[in-house]
Amino acid sequence: MKNAIVLTGGIASGKSTVTALMQLFGFRVIDADKIAHEVLNSSSSEIASTFGSEYVSSGVVDRKKLGSLVFANKDKRLELEAIVHPKIRAEILEQASRQEKLGKPYFIDIPLFFERKSAYDIDKVLVVYTPKEIQLERLIKREGLSEQEAMQRIDAQLPIDRKKAKATYIIDNSKDLAHLQSECERVKEEILKDASSS
């Protein structure tokens, strides 16, 4: 996927805000999270039979309840991934093939890209970086989780500093919105420059 750039980072690092800003700059974005939500609900009968009917209500998966189960139990998380990941990947590749025809750089927002690197043949990666202590604070505030629950979710991912070390582009989201906007502007210019020279 020549024109694809993965947009990733840690949980609560500010990927959604960066995605919105990059869309304002005219970049197209394939949202793996949105695809995952759709896949999760279309797989509700498999989820009910694997984990129990209490995780599904009227054909809709109770994501918070299921999240509490899978983030506390690695085996359950792997079972869930075996159900949903092949379907998510197929949909991402389908959307990406349409974007490639346009011949312009575009983003695929994949929160767990480094954890699933073998699933996608993409070289360029933009990491939204936030120090772990800020991730923790934001996650507790955003999701209403306990500190222990929030740490389980952060620890289920590759450490943010290791993601940063593997990045092609880095956006630092450790300060305020104005700083984040200037970081997005800087990276936008880098991406356009790289695209014009390739």
Steps between C-alpha positions, in 0.01 A plus 500: 500500500719773359298804610380375840626643828397324819379738772552342839607566859408387848151492646389855598793657314274729296472309172139612439595869528798450267276312255251790500778755441652296217157474336475881517830509307333292229634153580264204467485265798396135531387452860577150630317571828179584315541184290565303821173624657306394191674161490441448872124550462482290182679224699264528799368143470857359500586720798190385690581134436871544590476728804136476609173670408545757781754680275240565228172688526254525205775407254738767632819404683546663841852626425570628850404170663689295241799734536511439876511125434763495223738757649515300823555165323753457217350169380154658466658793314664260254166319450330831418780600263470167314132581433528865396850567362475310169175686420646839600810440288294399195292820520810721549669344195184546293479873589877545451489358147249776411724769656811374317331574165492872591881513521515729805624440856223388735481369856385169641424549868608168657536526881676161532714516185831401662332224696365360166771617262504178299137562401578811292768568239547871572838669547411852615368555851390815683507459878303736725720516808387572855700405812353207694400708804291734278342199325399362840352830616303549175373142494369511858326830425361397160377148580429534872733207571687424820877548486544120492255456208666784309848350555374158376396663173825693460708190586308289243673708231863531394659777715460845341877567504558187292234612251667843482836336421346317199321805354557670164325814627433605862239743632559605860169538685630566849398868515195707400284507185692791342823299530326195352376705203853626428632142524235383247589789268872407517434132426257586219782690325742208553251253350424717195871558443571125520207423266617751237854358504401134470 
